[in-house]
Amino acid sequence: MKFVRWFLGRLILALDFLTRPKPINRDQKEQDAIDALTANMSLYQFNACPFCVKIRRQFRKNALNIELRDAKNNIAFKEELTQQGGKHKVPCLRIENGPKHVTWLYDSKEINSFLKAEFELS
């Protein structure tokens, strides 16, 4: 079973690479404004997770510069996700809304809906 998951993960990554969307072009001022909004966001993810790939494709398509954190291979990020977020589940978008207010979105549909609403994406 482990081999099947490994093989499917590599297949997903290959298909993602071959069909990667081109990023949207914005003027520099508009892109800087979006980068400022995304500076307080990070995505906890596994590289070959199909739901994480879905979110990363959305980031690329809409030129969203959100930090990616590998919660599978990086112990510090895994512990951060588990202790602060409450569970070891990916994808998870961490949004800092101030010094003491952090929102954790755990579902790829919920994350995409948030991004569409926040950044008026297609």
Secondary structure by P-SEA (a helix, b strand, c coil): caaaaaaaaaaaaaaaaabbbbbbbbcaaaaaaaaaaacccccccccccaaaaaaaaaaaaaccbbbbbcccccaaaaaaaaaccccccccbbbbbccccbbbbbccaaaaaaaaaaacccc
